Amino acid sequence: MTNQLCYVGSVREDLSGFPVVTFHFTNRAQLVLDTQSMFLHIAPIVFCLAIGSSAVNEDNSKNLSVIGMMAKQNYNMGYELVKTSCTSKELIVSFLRTRA
C-alpha cells in the first residue's frame, strides 16, 4: 500500500515477543504501545503499522507524526484542563458467557 508499512502475516502470531515501544514527549509524558496498539490488520493475513506521516497543508517539509486512534484503544482518557495534563488507564473488560 502506498505510504504505509504493511506486512504479510498475523500480528498475534508473527510479532510474538515484539518489544513494547515507548514514545517520549515533553514534560516527561510517555506513550507506551504494544503490538495490538501499533499494528492494524487490514486483511486476514495483512497488517500495517498504525502510525504514519502526515504533511501539513500539503507541505512535505513540515511532516508530522500521526499516532492514530489505535494507540489508545481500550483506554480511558482523562484531561485536566487547569493543569493541562492528560492521564490514561487501561480498561479491563470481561465478557460473560451466556448459556444457550
mmCIF file as gemmi writes it, N, C-alpha and C atoms, coordinates in Angstrom:
data_model
loop_
_atom_site.group_PDB
_atom_site.id
_atom_site.type_symbol
_atom_site.label_atom_id
_atom_site.label_alt_id
_atom_site.label_comp_id
_atom_site.label_asym_id
_atom_site.label_entity_id
_atom_site.label_seq_id
_atom_site.pdbx_PDB_ins_code
_atom_site.Cartn_x
_atom_site.Cartn_y
_atom_site.Cartn_z
_atom_site.occupancy
_atom_site.B_iso_or_equiv
_atom_site.pdbx_formal_charge
_atom_site.auth_seq_id
_atom_site.auth_asym_id
_atom_site.pdbx_PDB_model_num
ATOM 1 N N . MET Axp A 1 ? 0.839 -1.175 0 1 0 ? 1 A 1
ATOM 2 C CA . MET Axp A 1 ? 0 0 0 1 0 ? 1 A 1
ATOM 3 C C . MET Axp A 1 ? 0.887 1.243 0 1 0 ? 1 A 1
ATOM 4 N N . THR Axp A 2 ? 0.478 2.265 -0.694 1 0 ? 2 A 1
ATOM 5 C CA . THR Axp A 2 ? 1.248 3.484 -0.81 1 0 ? 2 A 1
ATOM 6 C C . THR Axp A 2 ? 1.414 4.17 0.536 1 0 ? 2 A 1
ATOM 7 N N . ASN Axp A 3 ? 2.628 4.569 0.855 1 0 ? 3 A 1
ATOM 8 C CA . ASN Axp A 3 ? 2.959 5.307 2.081 1 0 ? 3 A 1
ATOM 9 C C . ASN Axp A 3 ? 2.608 4.576 3.377 1 0 ? 3 A 1
ATOM 10 N N . GLN Axp A 4 ? 2.469 3.272 3.339 1 0 ? 4 A 1
ATOM 11 C CA . GLN Axp A 4 ? 2.187 2.514 4.557 1 0 ? 4 A 1
ATOM 12 C C . GLN Axp A 4 ? 3.177 1.368 4.69 1 0 ? 4 A 1
ATOM 13 N N . LEU Axp A 5 ? 3.54 1.067 5.914 1 0 ? 5 A 1
ATOM 14 C CA . LEU Axp A 5 ? 4.405 -0.074 6.179 1 0 ? 5 A 1
ATOM 15 C C . LEU Axp A 5 ? 3.518 -1.261 6.495 1 0 ? 5 A 1
ATOM 16 N N . CYS Axp A 6 ? 3.33 -2.139 5.518 1 0 ? 6 A 1
ATOM 17 C CA . CYS Axp A 6 ? 2.44 -3.286 5.659 1 0 ? 6 A 1
ATOM 18 C C . CYS Axp A 6 ? 3.226 -4.576 5.5 1 0 ? 6 A 1
ATOM 19 N N . TYR Axp A 7 ? 2.709 -5.608 6.119 1 0 ? 7 A 1
ATOM 20 C CA . TYR Axp A 7 ? 3.4 -6.891 6.148 1 0 ? 7 A 1
ATOM 21 C C . TYR Axp A 7 ? 2.39 -8.02 5.976 1 0 ? 7 A 1
ATOM 22 N N . VAL Axp A 8 ? 2.849 -9.136 5.431 1 0 ? 8 A 1
ATOM 23 C CA . VAL Axp A 8 ? 2.025 -10.327 5.308 1 0 ? 8 A 1
ATOM 24 C C . VAL Axp A 8 ? 2.23 -11.144 6.574 1 0 ? 8 A 1
ATOM 25 N N . GLY Axp A 9 ? 1.123 -11.517 7.205 1 0 ? 9 A 1
ATOM 26 C CA . GLY Axp A 9 ? 1.211 -12.324 8.408 1 0 ? 9 A 1
ATOM 27 C C . GLY Axp A 9 ? 0.14 -11.958 9.414 1 0 ? 9 A 1
ATOM 28 N N . SER Axp A 10 ? 0.398 -12.331 10.655 1 0 ? 10 A 1
ATOM 29 C CA . SER Axp A 10 ? -0.538 -12.1 11.75 1 0 ? 10 A 1
ATOM 30 C C . SER Axp A 10 ? 0.198 -11.381 12.884 1 0 ? 10 A 1
ATOM 31 N N . VAL Axp A 11 ? -0.384 -10.3 13.382 1 0 ? 11 A 1
ATOM 32 C CA . VAL Axp A 11 ? 0.231 -9.563 14.484 1 0 ? 11 A 1
ATOM 33 C C . VAL Axp A 11 ? 0.428 -10.481 15.677 1 0 ? 11 A 1
ATOM 34 N N . ARG Axp A 12 ? -0.607 -11.201 16.043 1 0 ? 12 A 1
ATOM 35 C CA . ARG Axp A 12 ? -0.559 -12.052 17.238 1 0 ? 12 A 1
ATOM 36 C C . ARG Axp A 12 ? 0.476 -13.17 17.091 1 0 ? 12 A 1
ATOM 37 N N . GLU Axp A 13 ? 0.568 -13.779 15.927 1 0 ? 13 A 1
ATOM 38 C CA . GLU Axp A 13 ? 1.48 -14.908 15.749 1 0 ? 13 A 1
ATOM 39 C C . GLU Axp A 13 ? 2.892 -14.468 15.358 1 0 ? 13 A 1
ATOM 40 N N . ASP Axp A 14 ? 3.004 -13.567 14.397 1 0 ? 14 A 1
ATOM 41 C CA . ASP Axp A 14 ? 4.316 -13.211 13.86 1 0 ? 14 A 1
ATOM 42 C C . ASP Axp A 14 ? 5.073 -12.173 14.687 1 0 ? 14 A 1
ATOM 43 N N . LEU Axp A 15 ? 4.37 -11.442 15.532 1 0 ? 15 A 1
ATOM 44 C CA . LEU Axp A 15 ? 5.039 -10.43 16.345 1 0 ? 15 A 1
ATOM 45 C C . LEU Axp A 15 ? 5.103 -10.825 17.819 1 0 ? 15 A 1
ATOM 46 N N . SER Axp A 16 ? 4.947 -12.092 18.09 1 0 ? 16 A 1
ATOM 47 C CA . SER Axp A 16 ? 5.098 -12.576 19.455 1 0 ? 16 A 1
ATOM 48 C C . SER Axp A 16 ? 6.517 -12.264 19.916 1 0 ? 16 A 1
ATOM 49 N N . GLY Axp A 17 ? 6.64 -11.612 21.048 1 0 ? 17 A 1
ATOM 50 C CA . GLY Axp A 17 ? 7.952 -11.232 21.547 1 0 ? 17 A 1
ATOM 51 C C . GLY Axp A 17 ? 8.437 -9.884 21.05 1 0 ? 17 A 1
ATOM 52 N N . PHE Axp A 18 ? 7.623 -9.213 20.22 1 0 ? 18 A 1
ATOM 53 C CA . PHE Axp A 18 ? 7.978 -7.874 19.729 1 0 ? 18 A 1
ATOM 54 C C . PHE Axp A 18 ? 8.017 -6.926 20.928 1 0 ? 18 A 1
ATOM 55 N N . PRO Axp A 19 ? 9.031 -6.082 21.028 1 0 ? 19 A 1
ATOM 56 C CA . PRO Axp A 19 ? 9.132 -5.233 22.223 1 0 ? 19 A 1
ATOM 57 C C . PRO Axp A 19 ? 8.063 -4.15 22.278 1 0 ? 19 A 1
ATOM 58 N N . VAL Axp A 20 ? 7.737 -3.734 23.481 1 0 ? 20 A 1
ATOM 59 C CA . VAL Axp A 20 ? 6.864 -2.597 23.693 1 0 ? 20 A 1
ATOM 60 C C . VAL Axp A 20 ? 7.634 -1.352 23.269 1 0 ? 20 A 1
ATOM 61 N N . VAL Axp A 21 ? 6.973 -0.429 22.608 1 0 ? 21 A 1
ATOM 62 C CA . VAL Axp A 21 ? 7.611 0.801 22.137 1 0 ? 21 A 1
ATOM 63 C C . VAL Axp A 21 ? 7.117 1.966 22.988 1 0 ? 21 A 1
ATOM 64 N N . THR Axp A 22 ? 8.046 2.79 23.463 1 0 ? 22 A 1
ATOM 65 C CA . THR Axp A 22 ? 7.695 3.94 24.279 1 0 ? 22 A 1
ATOM 66 C C . THR Axp A 22 ? 8.07 5.222 23.556 1 0 ? 22 A 1
ATOM 67 N N . PHE Axp A 23 ? 7.086 6.105 23.362 1 0 ? 23 A 1
ATOM 68 C CA . PHE Axp A 23 ? 7.319 7.432 22.799 1 0 ? 23 A 1
ATOM 69 C C . PHE Axp A 23 ? 7.493 8.391 23.973 1 0 ? 23 A 1
ATOM 70 N N . HIS Axp A 24 ? 8.511 9.224 23.901 1 0 ? 24 A 1
ATOM 71 C CA . HIS Axp A 24 ? 8.778 10.2 24.954 1 0 ? 24 A 1
ATOM 72 C C . HIS Axp A 24 ? 8.437 11.594 24.439 1 0 ? 24 A 1
ATOM 73 N N . PHE Axp A 25 ? 7.609 12.325 25.198 1 0 ? 25 A 1
ATOM 74 C CA . PHE Axp A 25 ? 7.172 13.661 24.822 1 0 ? 25 A 1
ATOM 75 C C . PHE Axp A 25 ? 7.669 14.674 25.856 1 0 ? 25 A 1
ATOM 76 N N . THR Axp A 26 ? 7.367 15.93 25.626 1 0 ? 26 A 1
ATOM 77 C CA . THR Axp A 26 ? 7.772 16.972 26.565 1 0 ? 26 A 1
ATOM 78 C C . THR Axp A 26 ? 7.105 16.772 27.914 1 0 ? 26 A 1
ATOM 79 N N . ASN Axp A 27 ? 7.671 17.375 28.929 1 0 ? 27 A 1
ATOM 80 C CA . ASN Axp A 27 ? 7.17 17.283 30.307 1 0 ? 27 A 1
ATOM 81 C C . ASN Axp A 27 ? 7.093 15.845 30.805 1 0 ? 27 A 1
ATOM 82 N N . ARG Axp A 28 ? 8.003 15.024 30.345 1 0 ? 28 A 1
ATOM 83 C CA . ARG Axp A 28 ? 8.125 13.616 30.749 1 0 ? 28 A 1
ATOM 84 C C . ARG Axp A 28 ? 6.907 12.751 30.421 1 0 ? 28 A 1
ATOM 85 N N . ALA Axp A 29 ? 6.08 13.199 29.522 1 0 ? 29 A 1
ATOM 86 C CA . ALA Axp A 29 ? 4.936 12.391 29.096 1 0 ? 29 A 1
ATOM 87 C C . ALA Axp A 29 ? 5.435 11.22 28.251 1 0 ? 29 A 1
ATOM 88 N N . GLN Axp A 30 ? 4.807 10.071 28.428 1 0 ? 30 A 1
ATOM 89 C CA . GLN Axp A 30 ? 5.177 8.876 27.681 1 0 ? 30 A 1
ATOM 90 C C . GLN Axp A 30 ? 3.928 8.209 27.118 1 0 ? 30 A 1
ATOM 91 N N . LEU Axp A 31 ? 4.085 7.601 25.98 1 0 ? 31 A 1
ATOM 92 C CA . LEU Axp A 31 ? 3.03 6.801 25.37 1 0 ? 31 A 1
ATOM 93 C C . LEU Axp A 31 ? 3.635 5.433 25.099 1 0 ? 31 A 1
ATOM 94 N N . VAL Axp A 32 ? 3.133 4.411 25.785 1 0 ? 32 A 1
ATOM 95 C CA . VAL Axp A 32 ? 3.654 3.057 25.67 1 0 ? 32 A 1
ATOM 96 C C . VAL Axp A 32 ? 2.687 2.252 24.811 1 0 ? 32 A 1
ATOM 97 N N . LEU Axp A 33 ? 3.204 1.654 23.74 1 0 ? 33 A 1
ATOM 98 C CA . LEU Axp A 33 ? 2.36 0.911 22.809 1 0 ? 33 A 1
ATOM 99 C C . LEU Axp A 33 ? 2.844 -0.525 22.663 1 0 ? 33 A 1
ATOM 100 N N . ASP Axp A 34 ? 1.891 -1.457 22.741 1 0 ? 34 A 1
ATOM 101 C CA . ASP Axp A 34 ? 2.209 -2.851 22.444 1 0 ? 34 A 1
ATOM 102 C C . ASP Axp A 34 ? 1.838 -3.131 20.989 1 0 ? 34 A 1
ATOM 103 N N . THR Axp A 35 ? 2.012 -4.357 20.547 1 0 ? 35 A 1
ATOM 104 C CA . THR Axp A 35 ? 1.763 -4.672 19.135 1 0 ? 35 A 1
ATOM 105 C C . THR Axp A 35 ? 0.308 -4.45 18.736 1 0 ? 35 A 1
ATOM 106 N N . GLN Axp A 36 ? -0.628 -4.706 19.654 1 0 ? 36 A 1
ATOM 107 C CA . GLN Axp A 36 ? -2.043 -4.523 19.327 1 0 ? 36 A 1
ATOM 108 C C . GLN Axp A 36 ? -2.385 -3.055 19.131 1 0 ? 36 A 1
ATOM 109 N N . SER Axp A 37 ? -1.589 -2.158 19.715 1 0 ? 37 A 1
ATOM 110 C CA . SER Axp A 37 ? -1.807 -0.723 19.566 1 0 ? 37 A 1
ATOM 111 C C . SER Axp A 37 ? -1.031 -0.14 18.389 1 0 ? 37 A 1
ATOM 112 N N . MET Axp A 38 ? 0.042 -0.808 17.99 1 0 ? 38 A 1
ATOM 113 C CA . MET Axp A 38 ? 0.905 -0.269 16.926 1 0 ? 38 A 1
ATOM 114 C C . MET Axp A 38 ? 0.55 -0.76 15.529 1 0 ? 38 A 1
ATOM 115 N N . PHE Axp A 39 ? -0.087 -1.914 15.447 1 0 ? 39 A 1
ATOM 116 C CA . PHE Axp A 39 ? -0.366 -2.517 14.15 1 0 ? 39 A 1
ATOM 117 C C . PHE Axp A 39 ? -1.861 -2.788 13.999 1 0 ? 39 A 1
ATOM 118 N N . LEU Axp A 40 ? -2.33 -2.734 12.762 1 0 ? 40 A 1
ATOM 119 C CA . LEU Axp A 40 ? -3.745 -2.916 12.458 1 0 ? 40 A 1
ATOM 120 C C . LEU Axp A 40 ? -3.89 -3.908 11.316 1 0 ? 40 A 1
ATOM 121 N N . HIS Axp A 41 ? -4.716 -4.936 11.521 1 0 ? 41 A 1
ATOM 122 C CA . HIS Axp A 41 ? -4.998 -5.882 10.433 1 0 ? 41 A 1
ATOM 123 C C . HIS Axp A 41 ? -5.921 -5.206 9.433 1 0 ? 41 A 1
ATOM 124 N N . ILE Axp A 42 ? -5.509 -5.173 8.177 1 0 ? 42 A 1
ATOM 125 C CA . ILE Axp A 42 ? -6.358 -4.612 7.128 1 0 ? 42 A 1
ATOM 126 C C . ILE Axp A 42 ? -6.936 -5.704 6.24 1 0 ? 42 A 1
ATOM 127 N N . ALA Axp A 43 ? -6.456 -6.915 6.417 1 0 ? 43 A 1
ATOM 128 C CA . ALA Axp A 43 ? -6.952 -8.107 5.718 1 0 ? 43 A 1
ATOM 129 C C . ALA Axp A 43 ? -6.586 -9.291 6.622 1 0 ? 43 A 1
ATOM 130 N N . PRO Axp A 44 ? -7.166 -10.467 6.383 1 0 ? 44 A 1
ATOM 131 C CA . PRO Axp A 44 ? -6.881 -11.601 7.271 1 0 ? 44 A 1
ATOM 132 C C . PRO Axp A 44 ? -5.393 -11.906 7.456 1 0 ? 44 A 1
ATOM 133 N N . ILE Axp A 45 ? -4.59 -11.724 6.409 1 0 ? 45 A 1
ATOM 134 C CA . ILE Axp A 45 ? -3.16 -12.021 6.564 1 0 ? 45 A 1
ATOM 135 C C . ILE Axp A 45 ? -2.278 -10.817 6.216 1 0 ? 45 A 1
ATOM 136 N N . VAL Axp A 46 ? -2.811 -9.616 6.355 1 0 ? 46 A 1
ATOM 137 C CA . VAL Axp A 46 ? -2.034 -8.394 6.099 1 0 ? 46 A 1
ATOM 138 C C . VAL Axp A 46 ? -2.248 -7.422 7.257 1 0 ? 46 A 1
ATOM 139 N N . PHE Axp A 47 ? -1.132 -6.928 7.809 1 0 ? 47 A 1
ATOM 140 C CA . PHE Axp A 47 ? -1.225 -5.916 8.857 1 0 ? 47 A 1
ATOM 141 C C . PHE Axp A 47 ? -0.274 -4.773 8.536 1 0 ? 47 A 1
ATOM 142 N N . CYS Axp A 48 ? -0.645 -3.576 9.031 1 0 ? 48 A 1
ATOM 143 C CA . CYS Axp A 48 ? 0.135 -2.368 8.747 1 0 ? 48 A 1
ATOM 144 C C . CYS Axp A 48 ? 0.453 -1.636 10.039 1 0 ? 48 A 1
ATOM 145 N N . LEU Axp A 49 ? 1.53 -0.878 10.008 1 0 ? 49 A 1
ATOM 146 C CA . LEU Axp A 49 ? 1.859 -0.003 11.121 1 0 ? 49 A 1
ATOM 147 C C . LEU Axp A 49 ? 0.769 1.052 11.214 1 0 ? 49 A 1
ATOM 148 N N . ALA Axp A 50 ? 0.209 1.251 12.393 1 0 ? 50 A 1
ATOM 149 C CA . ALA Axp A 50 ? -0.914 2.174 12.572 1 0 ? 50 A 1
ATOM 150 C C . ALA Axp A 50 ? -0.438 3.588 12.915 1 0 ? 50 A 1
ATOM 151 N N . ILE Axp A 51 ? 0.809 3.888 12.627 1 0 ? 51 A 1
ATOM 152 C CA . ILE Axp A 51 ? 1.38 5.214 12.84 1 0 ? 51 A 1
ATOM 153 C C . ILE Axp A 51 ? 1.943 5.658 11.51 1 0 ? 51 A 1
ATOM 154 N N . GLY Axp A 52 ? 1.637 6.876 11.111 1 0 ? 52 A 1
ATOM 155 C CA . GLY Axp A 52 ? 2.107 7.324 9.808 1 0 ? 52 A 1
ATOM 156 C C . GLY Axp A 52 ? 2.547 8.755 9.806 1 0 ? 52 A 1
ATOM 157 N N . SER Axp A 53 ? 2.958 9.195 8.648 1 0 ? 53 A 1
ATOM 158 C CA . SER Axp A 53 ? 3.388 10.564 8.457 1 0 ? 53 A 1
ATOM 159 C C . SER Axp A 53 ? 2.267 11.343 7.796 1 0 ? 53 A 1
ATOM 160 N N . SER Axp A 54 ? 2.139 12.606 8.147 1 0 ? 54 A 1
ATOM 161 C CA . SER Axp A 54 ? 1.107 13.45 7.57 1 0 ? 54 A 1
ATOM 162 C C . SER Axp A 54 ? 1.714 14.789 7.2 1 0 ? 54 A 1
ATOM 163 N N . ALA Axp A 55 ? 1.542 15.201 5.973 1 0 ? 55 A 1
ATOM 164 C CA . ALA Axp A 55 ? 2.049 16.502 5.54 1 0 ? 55 A 1
ATOM 165 C C . ALA Axp A 55 ? 1.075 17.593 5.985 1 0 ? 55 A 1
ATOM 166 N N . VAL Axp A 56 ? 1.605 18.711 6.457 1 0 ? 56 A 1
ATOM 167 C CA . VAL Axp A 56 ? 0.791 19.84 6.884 1 0 ? 56 A 1
ATOM 168 C C . VAL Axp A 56 ? 0.548 20.74 5.69 1 0 ? 56 A 1
ATOM 169 N N . ASN Axp A 57 ? -0.724 20.979 5.39 1 0 ? 57 A 1
ATOM 170 C CA . ASN Axp A 57 ? -1.085 21.84 4.254 1 0 ? 57 A 1
ATOM 171 C C . ASN Axp A 57 ? -0.386 21.425 2.964 1 0 ? 57 A 1
ATOM 172 N N . GLU Axp A 58 ? -0.258 20.124 2.783 1 0 ? 58 A 1
ATOM 173 C CA . GLU Axp A 58 ? 0.388 19.545 1.607 1 0 ? 58 A 1
ATOM 174 C C . GLU Axp A 58 ? 1.83 20.003 1.441 1 0 ? 58 A 1
ATOM 175 N N . ASP Axp A 59 ? 2.456 20.465 2.518 1 0 ? 59 A 1
ATOM 176 C CA . ASP Axp A 59 ? 3.847 20.895 2.502 1 0 ? 59 A 1
ATOM 177 C C . ASP Axp A 59 ? 4.681 19.789 3.137 1 0 ? 59 A 1
ATOM 178 N N . ASN Axp A 60 ? 5.374 19.007 2.323 1 0 ? 60 A 1
ATOM 179 C CA . ASN Axp A 60 ? 6.131 17.869 2.832 1 0 ? 60 A 1
ATOM 180 C C . ASN Axp A 60 ? 7.311 18.273 3.701 1 0 ? 60 A 1
ATOM 181 N N . SER Axp A 61 ? 7.69 19.542 3.721 1 0 ? 61 A 1
ATOM 182 C CA . SER Axp A 61 ? 8.802 19.974 4.564 1 0 ? 61 A 1
ATOM 183 C C . SER Axp A 61 ? 8.383 20.087 6.02 1 0 ? 61 A 1
ATOM 184 N N . LYS Axp A 62 ? 7.086 20.013 6.311 1 0 ? 62 A 1
ATOM 185 C CA . LYS Axp A 62 ? 6.585 20.121 7.683 1 0 ? 62 A 1
ATOM 186 C C . LYS Axp A 62 ? 5.814 18.859 8.065 1 0 ? 62 A 1
ATOM 187 N N . ASN Axp A 63 ? 6.455 17.722 7.913 1 0 ? 63 A 1
ATOM 188 C CA . ASN Axp A 63 ? 5.792 16.459 8.247 1 0 ? 63 A 1
ATOM 189 C C . ASN Axp A 63 ? 5.559 16.323 9.732 1 0 ? 63 A 1
ATOM 190 N N . LEU Axp A 64 ? 4.46 15.736 10.083 1 0 ? 64 A 1
ATOM 191 C CA . LEU Axp A 64 ? 4.112 15.425 11.457 1 0 ? 64 A 1
ATOM 192 C C . LEU Axp A 64 ? 3.967 13.923 11.588 1 0 ? 64 A 1
ATOM 193 N N . SER Axp A 65 ? 4.187 13.42 12.761 1 0 ? 65 A 1
ATOM 194 C CA . SER Axp A 65 ? 3.882 12.021 13.031 1 0 ? 65 A 1
ATOM 195 C C . SER Axp A 65 ? 2.444 11.94 13.512 1 0 ? 65 A 1
ATOM 196 N N . VAL Axp A 66 ? 1.726 10.985 13 1 0 ? 66 A 1
ATOM 197 C CA . VAL Axp A 66 ? 0.333 10.808 13.395 1 0 ? 66 A 1
ATOM 198 C C . VAL Axp A 66 ? 0.216 9.463 14.097 1 0 ? 66 A 1
ATOM 199 N N . ILE Axp A 67 ? -0.144 9.529 15.364 1 0 ? 67 A 1
ATOM 200 C CA . ILE Axp A 67 ? -0.412 8.315 16.122 1 0 ? 67 A 1
ATOM 201 C C . ILE Axp A 67 ? -1.924 8.2 16.164 1 0 ? 67 A 1
ATOM 202 N N . GLY Axp A 68 ? -2.429 7.257 15.424 1 0 ? 68 A 1
ATOM 203 C CA . GLY Axp A 68 ? -3.867 7.183 15.177 1 0 ? 68 A 1
ATOM 204 C C . GLY Axp A 68 ? -4.701 6.656 16.318 1 0 ? 68 A 1
ATOM 205 N N . MET Axp A 69 ? -5.94 6.398 16.004 1 0 ? 69 A 1
ATOM 206 C CA . MET Axp A 69 ? -6.919 6.01 17.002 1 0 ? 69 A 1
ATOM 207 C C . MET Axp A 69 ? -6.621 4.654 17.631 1 0 ? 69 A 1
ATOM 208 N N . MET Axp A 70 ? -5.771 3.864 17.029 1 0 ? 70 A 1
ATOM 209 C CA . MET Axp A 70 ? -5.454 2.556 17.6 1 0 ? 70 A 1
ATOM 210 C C . MET Axp A 70 ? -4.573 2.675 18.842 1 0 ? 70 A 1
ATOM 211 N N . ALA Axp A 71 ? -3.838 3.764 18.96 1 0 ? 71 A 1
ATOM 212 C CA . ALA Axp A 71 ? -2.843 3.893 20.023 1 0 ? 71 A 1
ATOM 213 C C . ALA Axp A 71 ? -3.436 3.784 21.421 1 0 ? 71 A 1
ATOM 214 N N . LYS Axp A 72 ? -4.577 4.311 21.65 1 0 ? 72 A 1
ATOM 215 C CA . LYS Axp A 72 ? -5.166 4.271 22.985 1 0 ? 72 A 1
ATOM 216 C C . LYS Axp A 72 ? -6.528 3.599 22.998 1 0 ? 72 A 1
ATOM 217 N N . GLN Axp A 73 ? -6.711 2.65 22.107 1 0 ? 73 A 1
ATOM 218 C CA . GLN Axp A 73 ? -7.935 1.87 22.127 1 0 ? 73 A 1
ATOM 219 C C . GLN Axp A 73 ? -7.947 1.051 23.418 1 0 ? 73 A 1
ATOM 220 N N . ASN Axp A 74 ? -9.083 0.915 24.041 1 0 ? 74 A 1
ATOM 221 C CA . ASN Axp A 74 ? -9.257 0.196 25.31 1 0 ? 74 A 1
ATOM 222 C C . ASN Axp A 74 ? -8.632 0.936 26.495 1 0 ? 74 A 1
ATOM 223 N N . TYR Axp A 75 ? -8.493 2.252 26.372 1 0 ? 75 A 1
ATOM 224 C CA . TYR Axp A 75 ? -8.008 3.077 27.478 1 0 ? 75 A 1
ATOM 225 C C . TYR Axp A 75 ? -9.047 4.146 27.789 1 0 ? 75 A 1
ATOM 226 N N . ASN Axp A 76 ? -9.147 4.485 29.063 1 0 ? 76 A 1
ATOM 227 C CA . ASN Axp A 76 ? -9.999 5.585 29.494 1 0 ? 76 A 1
ATOM 228 C C . ASN Axp A 76 ? -9.089 6.791 29.659 1 0 ? 76 A 1
ATOM 229 N N . MET Axp A 77 ? -9.375 7.872 28.931 1 0 ? 77 A 1
ATOM 230 C CA . MET Axp A 77 ? -8.516 9.052 28.937 1 0 ? 77 A 1
ATOM 231 C C . MET Axp A 77 ? -9.101 10.119 29.85 1 0 ? 77 A 1
ATOM 232 N N . GLY Axp A 78 ? -8.236 10.787 30.606 1 0 ? 78 A 1
ATOM 233 C CA . GLY Axp A 78 ? -8.656 11.878 31.468 1 0 ? 78 A 1
ATOM 234 C C . GLY Axp A 78 ? -7.862 13.128 31.14 1 0 ? 78 A 1
ATOM 235 N N . TYR Axp A 79 ? -8.541 14.262 31.071 1 0 ? 79 A 1
ATOM 236 C CA . TYR Axp A 79 ? -7.89 15.531 30.75 1 0 ? 79 A 1
ATOM 237 C C . TYR Axp A 79 ? -8.085 16.504 31.903 1 0 ? 79 A 1
ATOM 238 N N . GLU Axp A 80 ? -7.004 17.064 32.382 1 0 ? 80 A 1
ATOM 239 C CA . GLU Axp A 80 ? -7.042 18.077 33.434 1 0 ? 80 A 1
ATOM 240 C C . GLU Axp A 80 ? -6.818 19.419 32.756 1 0 ? 80 A 1
ATOM 241 N N . LEU Axp A 81 ? -7.907 20.183 32.574 1 0 ? 81 A 1
ATOM 242 C CA . LEU Axp A 81 ? -7.841 21.422 31.818 1 0 ? 81 A 1
ATOM 243 C C . LEU Axp A 81 ? -7.028 22.505 32.523 1 0 ? 81 A 1
ATOM 244 N N . VAL Axp A 82 ? -7.139 22.611 33.845 1 0 ? 82 A 1
ATOM 245 C CA . VAL Axp A 82 ? -6.415 23.652 34.573 1 0 ? 82 A 1
ATOM 246 C C . VAL Axp A 82 ? -4.913 23.368 34.558 1 0 ? 82 A 1
ATOM 247 N N . LYS Axp A 83 ? -4.544 22.12 34.82 1 0 ? 83 A 1
ATOM 248 C CA . LYS Axp A 83 ? -3.126 21.745 34.849 1 0 ? 83 A 1
ATOM 249 C C . LYS Axp A 83 ? -2.584 21.416 33.459 1 0 ? 83 A 1
ATOM 250 N N . THR Axp A 84 ? -3.472 21.389 32.473 1 0 ? 84 A 1
ATOM 251 C CA . THR Axp A 84 ? -3.142 20.989 31.092 1 0 ? 84 A 1
ATOM 252 C C . THR Axp A 84 ? -2.356 19.681 31.068 1 0 ? 84 A 1
ATOM 253 N N . SER Axp A 85 ? -2.951 18.664 31.674 1 0 ? 85 A 1
ATOM 254 C CA . SER Axp A 85 ? -2.321 17.35 31.682 1 0 ? 85 A 1
ATOM 255 C C . SER Axp A 85 ? -3.32 16.296 31.226 1 0 ? 85 A 1
ATOM 256 N N . CYS Axp A 86 ? -2.788 15.149 30.892 1 0 ? 86 A 1
ATOM 257 C CA . CYS Axp A 86 ? -3.606 14.049 30.388 1 0 ? 86 A 1
ATOM 258 C C . CYS Axp A 86 ? -3.173 12.773 31.098 1 0 ? 86 A 1
ATOM 259 N N . THR Axp A 87 ? -4.123 11.946 31.485 1 0 ? 87 A 1
ATOM 260 C CA . THR Axp A 87 ? -3.821 10.651 32.083 1 0 ? 87 A 1
ATOM 261 C C . THR Axp A 87 ? -4.613 9.579 31.348 1 0 ? 87 A 1
ATOM 262 N N . SER Axp A 88 ? -4.158 8.353 31.467 1 0 ? 88 A 1
ATOM 263 C CA . SER Axp A 88 ? -4.891 7.248 30.847 1 0 ? 88 A 1
ATOM 264 C C . SER Axp A 88 ? -4.824 6.035 31.755 1 0 ? 88 A 1
ATOM 265 N N . LYS Axp A 89 ? -5.863 5.224 31.659 1 0 ? 89 A 1
ATOM 266 C CA . LYS Axp A 89 ? -5.927 4 32.433 1 0 ? 89 A 1
ATOM 267 C C . LYS Axp A 89 ? -6.504 2.915 31.535 1 0 ? 89 A 1
ATOM 268 N N . GLU Axp A 90 ? -5.828 1.788 31.505 1 0 ? 90 A 1
ATOM 269 C CA . GLU Axp A 90 ? -6.284 0.683 30.66 1 0 ? 90 A 1
ATOM 270 C C . GLU Axp A 90 ? -7.584 0.12 31.2 1 0 ? 90 A 1
ATOM 271 N N . LEU Axp A 91 ? -8.526 -0.117 30.3 1 0 ? 91 A 1
ATOM 272 C CA . LEU Axp A 91 ? -9.805 -0.715 30.678 1 0 ? 91 A 1
ATOM 273 C C . LEU Axp A 91 ? -9.683 -2.226 30.637 1 0 ? 91 A 1
ATOM 274 N N . ILE Axp A 92 ? -10.096 -2.868 31.677 1 0 ? 92 A 1
ATOM 275 C CA . ILE Axp A 92 ? -10.122 -4.323 31.714 1 0 ? 92 A 1
ATOM 276 C C . ILE Axp A 92 ? -11.574 -4.729 31.513 1 0 ? 92 A 1
ATOM 277 N N . VAL Axp A 93 ? -11.828 -5.329 30.384 1 0 ? 93 A 1
ATOM 278 C CA . VAL Axp A 93 ? -13.201 -5.679 30.025 1 0 ? 93 A 1
ATOM 279 C C . VAL Axp A 93 ? -13.328 -7.197 30.052 1 0 ? 93 A 1
ATOM 280 N N . SER Axp A 94 ? -14.285 -7.669 30.813 1 0 ? 94 A 1
ATOM 281 C CA . SER Axp A 94 ? -14.544 -9.103 30.835 1 0 ? 94 A 1
ATOM 282 C C . SER Axp A 94 ? -15.916 -9.376 30.243 1 0 ? 94 A 1
ATOM 283 N N . PHE Axp A 95 ? -16 -10.433 29.539 1 0 ? 95 A 1
ATOM 284 C CA . PHE Axp A 95 ? -17.243 -10.797 28.885 1 0 ? 95 A 1
ATOM 285 C C . PHE Axp A 95 ? -17.846 -11.999 29.593 1 0 ? 95 A 1
ATOM 286 N N . LEU Axp A 96 ? -19.132 -11.918 29.857 1 0 ? 96 A 1
ATOM 287 C CA . LEU Axp A 96 ? -19.842 -13.029 30.467 1 0 ? 96 A 1
ATOM 288 C C . LEU Axp A 96 ? -20.375 -13.924 29.37 1 0 ? 96 A 1
ATOM 289 N N . ARG Axp A 97 ? -20.172 -15.187 29.526 1 0 ? 97 A 1
ATOM 290 C CA . ARG Axp A 97 ? -20.688 -16.141 28.553 1 0 ? 97 A 1
ATOM 291 C C . ARG Axp A 97 ? -22.116 -16.493 28.933 1 0 ? 97 A 1
ATOM 292 N N . THR Axp A 98 ? -22.989 -16.47 27.972 1 0 ? 98 A 1
ATOM 293 C CA . THR Axp A 98 ? -24.368 -16.854 28.228 1 0 ? 98 A 1
ATOM 294 C C . THR Axp A 98 ? -24.578 -18.271 27.735 1 0 ? 98 A 1
ATOM 295 N N . ARG Axp A 99 ? -25.391 -18.968 28.436 1 0 ? 99 A 1
ATOM 296 C CA . ARG Axp A 99 ? -25.666 -20.35 28.025 1 0 ? 99 A 1
ATOM 297 C C . ARG Axp A 99 ? -26.844 -20.352 27.08 1 0 ? 99 A 1
ATOM 298 N N . ALA Axp A 100 ? -26.715 -21.089 26.014 1 0 ? 100 A 1
ATOM 299 C CA . ALA Axp A 100 ? -27.799 -21.177 25.026 1 0 ? 100 A 1
ATOM 300 C C . ALA Axp A 100 ? -28.758 -22.274 25.388 1 0 ? 100 A 1
